[in-house]
Amino acid sequence: MSNLNPGQFTFEESPSPLPYDSARGPVQRLTLRHPDAGTPNKYDTYIADTEQKVWRGPSGRSLKKPRVEKVPGAGENAAGFVDYEQNGDHLKVHYMKTAEHLQKSGVAQKAIEQLVTSKTPRSVDFGKLMNEGSAKIMQKTQSSNPDITVQGTPWY
């Protein structure tokens, strides 16, 4: 399933349904769709619509009965997405996610390439890089776009 035809990708931009405390402006979502991506696994958080139990209230106190919150997904045929914020000619990547069955197939790299090509920023900030895969994506972005300042901090 990891050999997806690159010509069949479609890109969709929409406001991100996820809250980001560090955001200074509206956060957008670039979703990659592919007809072979199929229906997401029901446990694939942020790709499929899921539910999570919340044991603490807004003030931090524990709840007597846990509250169930719906976590919105990216929808049908979603191969992955990038949540980002654009401030002038600066892009801040808040979150990248690839469907579990398509990981290590270049979906996230394709999303970042599309983002950089369509927005033409002078700088891209990846923030905290939580795994080696995201660090490799940052390095590839930096090497393929030498005129753009690319930064990020490894946290793995």
C-alpha positions, 0 to 999 in steps of 0.5 A: 500500500506504500506505493501510491501514484504521485499523480493521484494526490489531491490537496485540500486546504481548510481551517484546522479543527485542532486547538493550538495554544502557541498559535498567534493567528488562524491555523490552516490544514493542508490535507493530502487525499489519495483514492488508494488511501481508503477508509482510515483505521478507527484508532488512527487519531486525527486521521479518523474521527475518534473519541477520548476520555477527559478525566480533568476539568478546565481548572485541572480538578479531577472529574467524578465521571469522565467526559467523552470528547470527539477528536475530529479526523481528516476524513475519507481518503486522507493520506496525511495532513499538515497543520500550519500557520502563515504570518507574512512570509513565515510558515510555522508547522504545528503538526504533521500526521500520516495515516498509519498504513502509509507511514514511511511512504513519502506522504509527509514530505509530499505535503511539506513540498506542496506547502512550500511550493504554494506559499513561497515562504522565506522561512519555515519553522518546524518547531519541536521535532518529535521523531527522526522522520520529521527531522529528515523531512526538515533536512530535505526541505532545507537542502531542496530549498537553499533560499529558504531559512528552515529551522526546528529543534530535535526533541527525541 
